[in-house]
Amino acid sequence: MPTLRALSAIALLAILLAQPATADDNAPSTRRTDAVDHDFGLAMPDPYRWMEGEGNQEFTTWLDAQGRRTREKLDTLPTLAAWRERLAAAAAAGTRHSQHRLEGERLFFLRAVAGKERMLLVRDVDGEEHTIFDANAQQGASISGYTVAPGGDQVAVNITRGGNEAGELAVFDAATGNVVETLRPVWSEFNAQWLPDGTGFAYTRMRTEGGGDPMLGTTAYLHHVGDAPDKDVLLARAGEKDALKIVANDFPLVFLPQQSDWAVLLIAGARASFRVCEAPVAALSRAKPGWRCIVDDADAVQSFDVRGDTLYLLQAGGAPNRHLLALDLRKPDAKLADAQEIVAERPDVVLSELSVARDALYLKVMRHGLDSIERMDYTTHARQPVAMPGEGSIYLMRTDPRQDGTLLSLEGWTTPRKVYRYGSATSKLVDTGLGALGEREYPGLVAEETEATSADGTKVPLSLIHPKNLPRDGSAHAIVFGYGGYGMSMQPGFATDNLEWANAGNVYAICHVRGGGENGDAWRIGGTGPNKQRGIEDFIACAKELAARGLTTPARTAGFSGSMGGLLTGGAYTTAPDAWGAMVVQSGMFNPTRILSAKNGANQVAEIGDPRTPAGMRQLLAMDPYQHVKEGTSYPPLLLVVGLVDQRVPPSESGKFGARVMAANANTPVWFRTGAQFGHFATSANEHALEMADIYAFLDAYLKTPR
């Protein structure tokens, strides 16, 4: 297919006619109020405060009108049909597998066929497969995760419906696929943790009573299969005034390592560290089993696992690239200071993950965003590399203390995922055949790693995907993607929507801004909280680097992110509007000074700041894109993608930001792409392809096309 930028003169005229240029074209009109917050002596106008709140019919009506108008305009864009065809074909071409788990010699996994929702299957020793649960058979259902009971007879599956991430935990009989029981409400990421004998599991339930934010006051329970939920044993509760003192916005998560007599309570939230407490598994039968807390947030522990009586910890405190510690849980007064360092911090790599197997402890290490695996002997602590067939990201490293070896995945920017079983006895990788199958190939693309120079001189890693022979005349359209939150690393991943954009003659760039974890914990801290502006400067620097290399120009460059990345893209949009030809944000956070006014807001305090304190509010105001929109400024075209049942970031954040940009300059196109059946993201590849087709067609219309 020729590049989608190679449009005829007629198509160019259609694009120009499709571009909104007047205040009327951003209809319907938007009501303003004179609301102003004066917290701690600060003046923070909030003319669209009326959009906030659950069940707000006025805002729902306004957003629905904006969404319908945007849909009408999207449907007139000249390249939309081509993008839909192209992305749908790419999504449907592959069969994708994920979340592999071994139970003995039986392999459980999720499979997504032809871009549809995932289904849960098991492959038996003889190679025969059968389906346990197919989410496509139930309207609006999707699988977010699952865990397998010891022995493999039952599976606890996290199911969400209609895009709402507050879903249910359904227990299935693995042989028949019948539902044994269902518990709700359970957040999509809170998986069950099975008891060693498979009779029950620990799980975390969301609060249902009292109204308000359901993410506050979550509770960990021990449940025995077949019992009514009211018989569940209380293990820990957020917001309770007890010895644990778990704040209401944290999540108590209980882990039950196999081959160990110890249970681990993780007290976590939307931040890069957590508290770690322990108790004997035998004590879980009684309410509040006397947890002994070993690790506090200030200790900066970021990963853990257990083997027998040994607790292994990856700690970033005092070691930004992390070191590995081991602690004997049998000591009555065991504390973190007693832990032995068994792998020291290294300056050239980041220790990113650990996993306990019967034969060895497996360590994942990251160097410049690329992963490798080391196998560590438990006795000598000697480490040996596991030879991988290439470079890329290892998103799956699954071990079991009852079994030797590990399951490993490998993929790159242009290389589809493969999943291997590694056996320590043979030191060989065996392809399971359950990676990404039938994916399109992209021989004409190249992925390169380079750097941009930020405003303070910091070198920022920058990954580029583009055609091999792309002209360096500035004519290409470019997308710069970034995130910069919670220490998450943007590592190589095979994403056909990104590759199709590049294969159409464009540039797709991933800017590894500070706030992420690509260069260790110091990199995360360098773009978090009071340092958030550094990540925004990094993002702008990446856009400028593309222009400096002759790949594109500012007018042909779009910024792109979502969720917490709304602070990044929104900040870059308001700070340097001339650096962009357009901006696209999915389910974005734009108004952090108001985070406590909506559900899931309190969960973000540790990452971005506390508006109840003077320093916290000033910090939030400094990073608040909504508060930094300036009247009369010519901002680039803006596309806001909004899931109407989003439980993580309220749609009002996109509504308020978009309305304020429209009011600042009537000539700024602001479009709202809304989805009534979506939450924070699309759950199937086909729906994601439709969303990306809209985004790419919008960018084709607004990024300046070469004469």
Buried (B, 14 or more C-beta within 10 A) or exposed (E): EEEBBEBEEEBEEBBEEBEBEEBEBBEEEBEBEEEEBEBBEBEBBBBBBBBBBEEBEEBBEBBBBBBEBBBEBBEEBBBBEBBBEBBBBBBBBBBBBBBBBBBEEBBBBBBBBBBBBBBBBBBEEEEEEEEBBBBBEEEEBBBBBBBBBBEBEBBBBBBBBBBBBBBBBBBBEBEEBEEBBBBBBBBBEBBBBBBBEBBBBBBBBBBEEEEEBBBBBBBBBBBBBEBEEEEBBBBBBBBBEEEBEBBBBBBBBBBBBBEBBBBBBBBBBBBBBBBBBBBBBEBBEEEBBEBBBBBBBEBBBBBBBBBBBBBBBBBBBEBBBBBBBBBEBEEEEBEBEEBEEBBEBBEEBBBBBBBBBBBBBBBBBBEBBBBBBBBBEBEEBEBEEBEBEEBBBBBBBBBBBBBBBBBBBBBBBBBBBBBBBBBBEEEEBEEBEBBBBEBBEBEBBBBEBBBBBBEEEBEBBBBBBBBEEBEEEBBBBBBBBBBBBBBBBBBBBBBBBBBBBBBBBBBBBBBBBBBBBBBBBEBBBBBBBBBBBBBBBBBBBBBBBBBEBBBBBBBBBBBBBBBBBBBBBBBBBBBBBEBBBBBBBBBBBBBBBBBBBBBBBBBBBBBBBBBEBEEBBBBBBBBBBBBBBEEEEEBBBBBBBBBBBBBBBBBBBBBBBBBBBBBBBEEBBBBBBBBEBBBBBBBBBBBBBBBBBBBBBBBBBBBBBEE
